[in-house]
Amino acid sequence: MRKTVVAVLFALLAGACSEPSPPPSFGDARALADAATAATASGGSAKFGTHVAVGAIRSKGQGQARFGAGGTAQVMTTDVLGEPMELRLVGGKLYAKVPEGSRDEMGAGKPWVAVAADGTDPFSQVLGGSLTQLAAQNDPAHTLGEIRTAGTIVSAERTQLGGVAAEHYRVNLDLARLGTDLPAGLPPESAGRLGRFPVELWLDDTHRPLQIVLDLSPILQGEARITTRYTEWGAPVDVQPPPAGEVG
């Protein structure tokens, strides 16, 4: 009995003497965004995976990206058409490798096409907006810029993500403050009446993003979540434009 009492007292004293975990690093959305943007650039590169769930639509993708002062370059594979499609964003230009079975209907004479949201070619007119938005969403700087401009931190905590120590932030984005930079292809005139939507952000101990979740459900009035997970920060990546002769 005495040994049990001593053990309990020792445990209570040890708990009383231990220091509480420090609070999360940021209480201000601008400071959070600035630090995570700088950490992303200094991180140099990362692997990433995406999951899009909008209504009955489900899409997954994976890829690798290079970050820096010159912007983001990335290579990814996505199943946005129900079959694998490769995307490459290099030097500010987005390229898509059209699945062979879809080339005729998309008017693509070569394996690769240059894609633009406002492009006049058949492929861009069908998928340009969706693919450019997807590529932007894979870049942490895009969401971090929105947080800097229109974000308010709702809550913050220290936690773990996949066994890695992380800081978890919940942020509300005010659409009226985003101007024309709206998610999901929403027209600028809709910003004033749509209010806010939540973003969740997990950072590692150097403030590099581990995961970003955009919940567009309040805007689209139905399930609409985009999740991007980042791993292997600093790992070598190979991001090159497609061969010029293969671009139609």
C-alpha positions, -999 to +999 in steps of 0.1 A: +000+000+000+028+024+009+046+018-024+013+025-043+008+058-024+044+068-031+041+060-068+008+080-071+024+110-053+055+108-075+033+108-106+013+138-094+045+158-086+060+149-119+029+161-137+028+193-117+065+201-125+063+194-162+061+224-184+029+228-205+033+226-243+039+259-259+010+276-278+009+275-316+032+300-332+007+323-348-025+342-338-026+364-368-035+352-403-011+375-421+019+364-400+009+327-405+007+331-442+040+350-445+059+324-424+044+294-443+051+311-477+087+317-467+091+281-454+076+267-486+101+286-508+131+276-486+118+240-485+126+238-522+106+208-532+080+183-521+058+154-531+021+159-529-013+141-532-047+156-538-082+144-532-112+163-546-147+155-535-175+176-550-209+161-549-207+127-566-174+136-583-143+120-568-108+127-582-073+119-569-039+130-580-003+128-570+029+146-581+060+165-572+067+202-571+096+226-571+092+259-551+112+291-552+114+328-560+107+320-597+073+305-589+061+269-586+068+242-611+050+208-608+043+175-625+012+155-615-010+127-626-048+130-620-079+110-629-100+140-637-114+124-669-118+090-653-084+079-667-049+090-658-038+124-672-004+140-667-001+177-661+030+198-661+033+234-650+067+249-659+076+285-665+041+296-659+027+274-687+004+245-681+006+214-703-017+184-704-010+150-719-043+141-735-054+104-730-050+086-763-087+076-765-098+113-760-075+130-785-099+130-815-128+144-796-106+170-779-091+180-813-056+172-801-033+161-829-002+156-806+002+139-772+005+173-753-015+205-754-009+238-738-038+246-715-053+280-706-084+290-687-093+314-714-079+293-743-098+291-776-087+255-785-113+227-779-093+212-750-090+245-731-126+253-737-137+220-721-111+216-693-089+247-692-106+263-662-107+231-641-071+221-648-056+256-642-076+257-610-063+223-600-027+233-607-031+264-587-046+245-558-015+222-556+006+253-550+006+262-512+014+298-521-020+302-538-040+293-507-015+311-484-020+343-504-057+340-499-052+335-462-029+366-461-055+387-479-088+376-464-082+351-436-091+351-399-077+325-376-106+307-358-086+282-337-051+268-334-036+238-317-005+216-315-012+181-326+001+154-349-006+145-385+005+110-397+028+107-367+045+141-374+043+170-349+022+197-364+004+230-357-032+229-369-050+261-378-086+267-387-091+298-408-122+315-422-117+332-456-139+362-464-148+360-500-157+397-502-120+405-495-106+382-521-116+404-550-115+384-583-094+356-568-123+334-560-123+296-556-142+271-577-145+294-606-171+316-589-179+349-607-166+381-591-201+395-586-210+366-563-184+374-536-205+399-516-234+375-511-215+342-504-198+352-471-170+329-458-157+294-461-133+275-439-097+264-446-076+240-424-039+242-425-013+219-408+023+231-406+054+212-395+079+225-370+096+247-396+062+260-408+062+241-441+027+230-451+018+193-443-018+195-454-043+220-466-081+214-467-105+238-484-142+232-475-163+249-502-195+232-490-209+265-476-205+281-510-217+253-532-244+241-508-232+205-509-202+184-502-171+201-517-137+195-502-103+197-517-074+181-497-038+185-505-011+166-485+026+174-488+054+150-479+092+145-485+101+181-483+135+188-498+135+155-518+149+157-554+122+162-580+122+161-618+100+188-633+105+195-670+083+208-698+072+182-724+093+179-756+085+208-778+078+185-808+051+167-789+031+198-780+002+206-803 
